[in-house]
């Protein structure tokens, strides 16, 4: 097992902190806001792309926050 896999397993097994819970909540609220924004301003034909873009933005924000942690 590689060092990365071991550190990932340690991260999964630990109890989530208050900061982790708040981060997940903030990312979930960001996702809902971006989905509503894409539904409101994009046509029906483009709403799927707006959904994928908003999911990508939320994933990238999560990665950046976890890397800085």
N, C-alpha and C positions, 0 to 999 in steps of 0.2 A: 504494500500500500504506500502510495507516495505521500510526501509531506503535505501537499495540498489537500489530499483526501482526508488525512488525519485531522488537519485543522478544521476542515469543513464539518466533519463528524462531531468534533468538540463543540463547534458553534451551534450545531443543530441540537445537541443533547443538553446544552445549558438552559437554565430558566430564562425566559425573556425578561429584559429589564423594562423599566417604565419608558425609557427613551425609545426602545424598539417598538413598543406598543404605540407610542405617539407617532413615530415615523410611519408605521403601517396605516394608522388612521389618517394622517396627513396625505399620504400617497393615495389612499382610497378616495378621499374628498377631492383631490386633484383630478383623479380619473373621472369621477362623476361630473365635475365641472367641465372638463374637456369634452366628454361625451355630449353633454347638453349643448356646449358651444358648437360642436360639429353638426349636431342635428339641426340647430337653429339656422346656421349660416350656409350650410352646404345642401346641394340638391340631393334627391334620393339616390341618384346614380353615383354620387361621390361620397355618400355617408359611410360606406364601407371603408373607403380610404381614410376618412377622418377618424373612424374608430381605430384602425390600425396605427395611424399616426399618434393618436392620443395614448394608446397602449405603449407604443415605443418611447414616447416622451416620459411616461411614468416609470418605465423600466430603466431608462437612462438616468433619471433623477435618483432612483433608488440605488443604482450602482455607484454613482458619484458620491452620494451620502455615505454609503457603506465603506467606500475606499478612504474617505477622509476620516472615518471613525477610527 
